[in-house]
């Protein structure tokens, strides 16, 4: 019994939407970054599933580029969080309103 | 058998992703994300992408999550007591989109044209070897750009996190 491709798409969409809801409803910046990681993983699941479906290895190559961008995002994002914590002693998104209007 | 395995992995992935978003303590969120990464790696193994599975465990679970744990413990974040006030909006948006996707993907054949399935070639070389050949021939320019992205991220992280990089001494 082979698993249909639509199951993988549904799984990936579910994880992506959970990540999106997490970005919307959490106040802690670290959890928001974790939700972005969830969304990147959802795209990776899609890439690998279609790479297996079409027997084309290019999808797995793109997973590496996603991984690179995720690593860069984590490094810069956590540095920004540390700088923010230094100036405000808090990491709740509600308290950063400098560029809000 | 393959479907049973898929449903186990998918169930754990969805459950732990919900826990990442829902748990109040950031340390528990990071740990449930760790479980999710391991199960995604298992999913890659069932999809015949062994090298990606290994990289998933080494880079995501080994490097990125440790970085997150360092920052969570460095900042000594206490548990937050309430969610953002746009919780109803976010939940409504999520449920709507999820229903839409599931209805779209589960409708019977004929509504959407089924994707043409490629003829499976005989696997003559291993997974790692195939990825290496494609990565260093067709995708060599994006590969170099990726190294540039990592360099920029490294410099940016140092500049952002260092306290008095541009201040005059004394």
Boltz contact constraints between the chains, C-beta under 6 A:
constraints:
  - contact:
      token1: [A, 1]
      token2: [B, 2]
      max_distance: 6.0
  - contact:
      token1: [A, 1]
      token2: [B, 3]
      max_distance: 6.0
  - contact:
      token1: [A, 3]
      token2: [B, 2]
      max_distance: 6.0
  - contact:
      token1: [A, 3]
      token2: [B, 3]
      max_distance: 6.0
  - contact:
      token1: [A, 3]
      token2: [B, 6]
      max_distance: 6.0
  - contact:
      token1: [A, 6]
      token2: [B, 105]
      max_distance: 6.0
  - contact:
      token1: [A, 9]
      token2: [B, 105]
      max_distance: 6.0
  - contact:
      token1: [A, 10]
      token2: [B, 102]
      max_distance: 6.0
  - contact:
      token1: [A, 10]
      token2: [B, 105]
      max_distance: 6.0
  - contact:
      token1: [A, 11]
      token2: [B, 10]
      max_distance: 6.0
  - contact:
      token1: [A, 13]
      token2: [B, 101]
      max_distance: 6.0
  - contact:
      token1: [A, 14]
      token2: [B, 14]
      max_distance: 6.0
  - contact:
      token1: [A, 15]
      token2: [B, 17]
      max_distance: 6.0
  - contact:
      token1: [A, 17]
      token2: [B, 94]
      max_distance: 6.0
  - contact:
      token1: [A, 17]
      token2: [B, 97]
      max_distance: 6.0
  - contact:
      token1: [A, 17]
      token2: [B, 98]
      max_distance: 6.0
  - contact:
      token1: [A, 18]
      token2: [B, 17]
      max_distance: 6.0
  - contact:
      token1: [A, 18]
      token2: [B, 18]
      max_distance: 6.0
  - contact:
      token1: [A, 18]
      token2: [B, 21]
      max_distance: 6.0
  - contact:
      token1: [A, 21]
      token2: [B, 90]
      max_distance: 6.0
  - contact:
      token1: [A, 21]
      token2: [B, 94]
      max_distance: 6.0
  - contact:
      token1: [A, 22]
      token2: [B, 21]
      max_distance: 6.0
  - contact:
      token1: [A, 24]
      token2: [B, 86]
      max_distance: 6.0
  - contact:
      token1: [A, 24]
      token2: [B, 90]
      max_distance: 6.0
  - contact:
      token1: [A, 25]
      token2: [B, 83]
      max_distance: 6.0
  - contact:
      token1: [A, 25]
      token2: [B, 84]
      max_distance: 6.0
  - contact:
      token1: [A, 25]
      token2: [B, 87]
      max_distance: 6.0
  - contact:
      token1: [A, 25]
      token2: [B, 90]
      max_distance: 6.0
  - contact:
      token1: [A, 27]
      token2: [B, 80]
      max_distance: 6.0
  - contact:
      token1: [A, 27]
      token2: [B, 84]
      max_distance: 6.0
  - contact:
      token1: [A, 28]
      token2: [B, 80]
      max_distance: 6.0
  - contact:
      token1: [A, 30]
      token2: [B, 26]
      max_distance: 6.0
  - contact:
      token1: [A, 30]
      token2: [B, 72]
      max_distance: 6.0
  - contact:
      token1: [A, 31]
      token2: [B, 29]
      max_distance: 6.0
  - contact:
      token1: [A, 34]
      token2: [B, 20]
      max_distance: 6.0
  - contact:
      token1: [A, 34]
      token2: [B, 29]
      max_distance: 6.0
  - contact:
      token1: [A, 34]
      token2: [B, 33]
      max_distance: 6.0
  - contact:
      token1: [A, 38]
      token2: [B, 17]
      max_distance: 6.0
  - contact:
      token1: [A, 41]
      token2: [B, 40]
      max_distance: 6.0
  - contact:
      token1: [A, 48]
      token2: [B, 44]
      max_distance: 6.0
  - contact:
      token1: [A, 48]
      token2: [B, 47]
      max_distance: 6.0
  - contact:
      token1: [A, 48]
      token2: [B, 49]
      max_distance: 6.0
  - contact:
      token1: [A, 52]
      token2: [B, 47]
      max_distance: 6.0
  - contact:
      token1: [A, 52]
      token2: [B, 48]
      max_distance: 6.0
  - contact:
      token1: [A, 54]
      token2: [B, 118]
      max_distance: 6.0
  - contact:
      token1: [A, 55]
      token2: [B, 118]
      max_distance: 6.0
  - contact:
      token1: [A, 55]
      token2: [B, 120]
      max_distance: 6.0
  - contact:
      token1: [A, 57]
      token2: [B, 130]
      max_distance: 6.0
  - contact:
      token1: [A, 57]
      token2: [B, 131]
      max_distance: 6.0
  - contact:
      token1: [A, 57]
      token2: [B, 134]
      max_distance: 6.0
  - contact:
      token1: [A, 60]
      token2: [B, 49]
      max_distance: 6.0
  - contact:
      token1: [A, 60]
      token2: [B, 52]
      max_distance: 6.0
  - contact:
      token1: [A, 60]
      token2: [B, 131]
      max_distance: 6.0
  - contact:
      token1: [A, 61]
      token2: [B, 134]
      max_distance: 6.0
  - contact:
      token1: [A, 61]
      token2: [B, 135]
      max_distance: 6.0
  - contact:
      token1: [A, 61]
      token2: [B, 139]
      max_distance: 6.0
  - contact:
      token1: [A, 63]
      token2: [B, 52]
      max_distance: 6.0
  - contact:
      token1: [A, 65]
      token2: [B, 146]
      max_distance: 6.0
  - contact:
      token1: [A, 67]
      token2: [B, 59]
      max_distance: 6.0
  - contact:
      token1: [A, 68]
      token2: [B, 146]
      max_distance: 6.0
  - contact:
      token1: [A, 68]
      token2: [B, 149]
      max_distance: 6.0
  - contact:
      token1: [A, 72]
      token2: [B, 149]
      max_distance: 6.0
  - contact:
      token1: [A, 72]
      token2: [B, 150]
      max_distance: 6.0
  - contact:
      token1: [A, 72]
      token2: [B, 153]
      max_distance: 6.0
  - contact:
      token1: [A, 74]
      token2: [B, 64]
      max_distance: 6.0
  - contact:
      token1: [A, 74]
      token2: [B, 67]
      max_distance: 6.0
  - contact:
      token1: [A, 75]
      token2: [B, 153]
      max_distance: 6.0
  - contact:
      token1: [A, 75]
      token2: [B, 157]
      max_distance: 6.0
  - contact:
      token1: [A, 76]
      token2: [B, 153]
      max_distance: 6.0
  - contact:
      token1: [A, 76]
      token2: [B, 156]
      max_distance: 6.0
  - contact:
      token1: [A, 76]
      token2: [B, 157]
      max_distance: 6.0
  - contact:
      token1: [A, 78]
      token2: [B, 71]
      max_distance: 6.0
  - contact:
      token1: [A, 79]
      token2: [B, 157]
      max_distance: 6.0
  - contact:
      token1: [A, 79]
      token2: [B, 160]
      max_distance: 6.0
  - contact:
      token1: [A, 79]
      token2: [B, 161]
      max_distance: 6.0
  - contact:
      token1: [A, 80]
      token2: [B, 160]
      max_distance: 6.0
  - contact:
      token1: [A, 82]
      token2: [B, 161]
      max_distance: 6.0
  - contact:
      token1: [A, 83]
      token2: [B, 160]
      max_distance: 6.0
  - contact:
      token1: [A, 85]
      token2: [B, 75]
      max_distance: 6.0
